[in-house]
Amino acid sequence: MASMITIFTRRGKRIEILSQSELRHPRLTGNRVRAFCPIHGSDHQRSLSIDPASGWGYCFNASCQAKVLIAEWNPGAAHHLLAANASGSRGQASAQEGSTGSQTSSPFHWLSQPEERPSSVSVLNRWQEEERRILQALEPTMQAALKSSSLGRAYLRERAIPLEIALTGGVGLLTPTIITRLTHSKQRRLLQRWSGRLIFPLQAETTRGYIGRTLVGWQPGMDENAHKQLLERPGRPQRWIKTNPAGCFSLPREQLAPQLIVVEGTFDRLALLAAGLRANEVVALAGTALPLSWLPAQVRSVLLALDGDEGGREATTRLSAQLREQGRAVSCCLMPLDGQGKDWNERWRLAGRAGLQPLLDSYRRLY
């Protein structure tokens, strides 16, 4: 669920331009950088392979096979592609895979010392800032669109989320009509990848971000697993996309409760709010690592209730150690293997409050 910008070259070739900050757990292997792919959300192997000398790479995963360009490692090619996209033309052959353009001096230095990763001096910044600004300005319009959309309301019902809970959480729907009404063509181009998505506001450290869930191809009565399989077909849009920076789906940090539940997905958080928990008690990671520096001092206890897959278990172990180092009390609620759902939203949809009972019991013990 990355905040990449998709570019199509003159020959119709699709390229995802990423910032180096979006690479998940990169590792130098031989003369290539390997990372978990942020495009299809790989958690099991580093399927993304990048040549740091040119910034170009690709994903080995058969269902993804993305071509990528790391902007900071080849700003010349990235700038060229972005400029062509902004002007409404296609990227030219001079920005083809393998071209080196104007390269930063030492991507290896960043890999060897991730704590000294360069600050956001990225060619993507101006586009991403504009993208966030437009989405923020459209929040009231998107919320009104969700209220009036039979498709959006039906999708929330399928996931057992009351409309009022979603609206209180700031969720909206960006329809094609909203985009066509924008005055400037540049704004319309920037928002095309967000068209037909439920939009969730995110809280980052210094700004407001967004994450969008596509409704393309979904029909009433189709469950989440069936829709996921449909979107995995070639040519379908990504299920989730994010701005950069993004953040967590929650209230602003200064409003968070002393006892906090951390879940993975946006719909997991909405399910807990629908079950009666307060908005300041639940934070959803929304596909990003928990920014520990973002947690305010008043948060004394944290219940980690992440998904039960391998990635969720690894994240639980890592976050538990990091939070304890900060002096916070940490509890964990592992996803029960009882066939009632793979995440908290699915358990809420299938079993109601009974499906959330293990988490609710664990949270009571925090007090």
Secondary structure by P-SEA (a helix, b strand, c coil): ccbbbbbbcccbbbbbbbcccccccccccccccccccccccccccccbbbccccccccccccccbbbbbcccccaaaaaaaaaaaaacccccccccccccccccccaaaaaacccccccccccaaaaaaaaaaaaaaaaaaaaaaaaacaaaaaaaaaacccaaaaaaabbbbbcaaaaaacccaaaaaaaccccccbbbbbbccccccbbbbbcccccccccaaaaaaaaacccccccbbbccccccccccccccccbbbbbccaaaaaaaaaaccccccbbbccccccccccccccccbbbbbccccaaaaaaaaaaaaaaaaabbbbbbbccccccccccaaaaaaccccccaaaaaaaaaacc
